[in-house]
Amino acid sequence: MLEQTVRKHALKNAFDYGKAQAGSVVAKVVAEAPEAKKDMKATMALAKEIVAEVNKLPRKQIETDVAQYEFPEKKQREGLPDLDWVKPGEAVNTRIAPNPSGYAHMGHAKQAVLNDEYAKKYGGKFWLRFEDTDPRTKKPVLEFYKLIEEDLKWLGCNIFKVIKQSERMELYYGYAERLLKEGKAYVCTCSKEEMQKNRVEGRACACRKKTPAQAMAEWKKMLDGTYAEEKAVARIKTDMQHPNSSIRDWVMFRIIDAAHPITGTKYRAWPLYNFAAAVDDHEMQINLVIRGKEHELNAEKQAYVFQAFGWPQPHSIETGVLKIRGGLEHKSAIREAIAKGELTGWDDPRAPTLRGMRKKGIDPRAIRDYVISSGIGKSDSYLDEAKLESFNRKYKTAAP
């Protein structure tokens, strides 16, 4: 019955991607039941009706209903696709750059495995870089530097070197001052409201027109404590007519008077993500960046740093988010679940952390196989625990 076939694929589509899409469902229906092609208008109308019903169901109901159907297993991917831009003999250097504020989870595992695999595939280096230059909002926690490194090694990642951005502040200052002296950056003392209005309207403020010498003098005031928090920031000159106002002269450095667990109160002008990441990618000779698709805008922002210094920008691959049932794909959600008593800790077998996976008895090779088989597409997907367990059984069976 066509209605059952449509419902079957609507449930599977919702199970895989959170919400079912009528177009995707119809493609699956036609492949299984070619007779549905005879009246595509009616088939689409039926799909839209059933998709609307399925999308109203709670997640648990979708999981229960979809389990009643059988689906042919997809042919597993053999390794990751080749990179067509790599020249013969060229090494591919990659990195993963977590914030040390919580345990590594399956989202980290996805990015770590993909980056590590490509570095191995092309004889390059895989770096672990801790992005810890926000000592207040995303305050680093000392214990997590080591714990994350241990988790990635357990996952089988071949870490070339571990870097902490908080220990590279003088490097960032040097590059910032170079841009200030060359007139490619400036210190802005406008209020947040004034600058926001200028950016929205595409209008340069008076600070942008100051000479490099004046900009350097203002920079020194950011460093020596003359300027308090929120009274001055350093901006890179981009394009004030850019269609996206957030890209117009974005902030490179801001003042944060908070102690850092590694450097204490030695520094107060801290680089923002897009500046420090671009500098480090150049310094580490990173030529491939694999990250979540939510970073696409960051890649565009970082392009201005690479252009300002005349550096080649790394190739990038943006991937979909690996979602977890119950919404636990982010550290903040896991932390909240622990606080509510829904999880006993970061290593709870129900937690999507690598510590939780280990306690659950998941072999790290199974996680790597799962990530590689899922590929590098941009579509978000839910962690398929049955599929992960099938990979895990392979290693349990092979164990002596």
Secondary structure as GFF3:
##gff-version 3
##sequence-region A 1 400
A	DSSP	alpha_helix	2	17	.	.	.	ID=ss1
A	DSSP	alpha_helix	22	32	.	.	.	ID=ss2
A	DSSP	three_ten_helix	34	39	.	.	.	ID=ss3
A	DSSP	alpha_helix	40	54	.	.	.	ID=ss4
A	DSSP	alpha_helix	59	66	.	.	.	ID=ss5
A	DSSP	beta_strand	94	96	.	.	.	ID=ss6
A	DSSP	alpha_helix	106	121	.	.	.	ID=ss7
A	DSSP	beta_strand	126	130	.	.	.	ID=ss8
A	DSSP	alpha_helix	142	154	.	.	.	ID=ss9
A	DSSP	beta_strand	159	164	.	.	.	ID=ss10
A	DSSP	three_ten_helix	165	167	.	.	.	ID=ss11
A	DSSP	alpha_helix	169	181	.	.	.	ID=ss12
A	DSSP	beta_strand	185	188	.	.	.	ID=ss13
A	DSSP	alpha_helix	192	201	.	.	.	ID=ss14
A	DSSP	three_ten_helix	206	209	.	.	.	ID=ss15
A	DSSP	alpha_helix	212	224	.	.	.	ID=ss16
A	DSSP	beta_strand	233	236	.	.	.	ID=ss17
A	DSSP	three_ten_helix	245	247	.	.	.	ID=ss18
A	DSSP	beta_strand	251	255	.	.	.	ID=ss19
A	DSSP	beta_strand	269	271	.	.	.	ID=ss20
A	DSSP	alpha_helix	273	283	.	.	.	ID=ss21
A	DSSP	beta_strand	288	292	.	.	.	ID=ss22
A	DSSP	three_ten_helix	293	295	.	.	.	ID=ss23
A	DSSP	alpha_helix	296	309	.	.	.	ID=ss24
A	DSSP	beta_strand	315	319	.	.	.	ID=ss25
A	DSSP	beta_strand	322	323	.	.	.	ID=ss26
A	DSSP	alpha_helix	331	339	.	.	.	ID=ss27
A	DSSP	alpha_helix	354	360	.	.	.	ID=ss28
A	DSSP	alpha_helix	364	374	.	.	.	ID=ss29
A	DSSP	beta_strand	381	382	.	.	.	ID=ss30
A	DSSP	alpha_helix	385	398	.	.	.	ID=ss31
###
